[in-house]
Amino acid sequence: MVSGSCTDEVAFNVSAARLWKGAVCEPHILYPKLLPDFFSKAERIGEGVGAINVFYFAPASNMPLGSFNKNKIDVLDETTYTFQNTALEGGLIGVLLKSLVYESVFVASGADSCNAKIKVEYETLGDRDLSEEELKPIRDGSIGVLKAVEGYLLANPDVYA
């Protein structure tokens, strides 16, 4: 097993508070609505730290039929806009990865803008690290859903205002 990580920082043209509310507080509602070709449905089981998010992938997502991703919320800090979850099953767990932890922190950069600092830590099943090609869908996926939320919030300025 090999431990690895990757980090990205991405600028958004919406406030940290609005991005937090859409991407962290209500992803189970927004993701299937905004990305129906990727997510067929989603649900949240429980509330706050310890809650479980389950995302079911649509056929067009190029994920195996019936694929899903089940994550447990580990950190949910609205004062610092810090979110962390651990993948429990589905997705790449059991295929390429033994573990996967995702963290995002939204930092205000202006009245209506923020930067998202995204960190992914993982442990592989095998004795080799993930290639850039294997990391690309993980990185692009997390940024892509945040960009979809941003687009929705820009088009709907009263949502989460």
Beta strands, then each sheet from edge to edge (+ up, - down):
strand 1: 3-12
strand 2: 39-45
strand 3: 52-57
strand 4: 68-77
strand 5: 82-90
strand 6: 97-110
strand 7: 113-124
sheet 1: 1+ 7- 6+ 5- 4+ 3- 2+
end
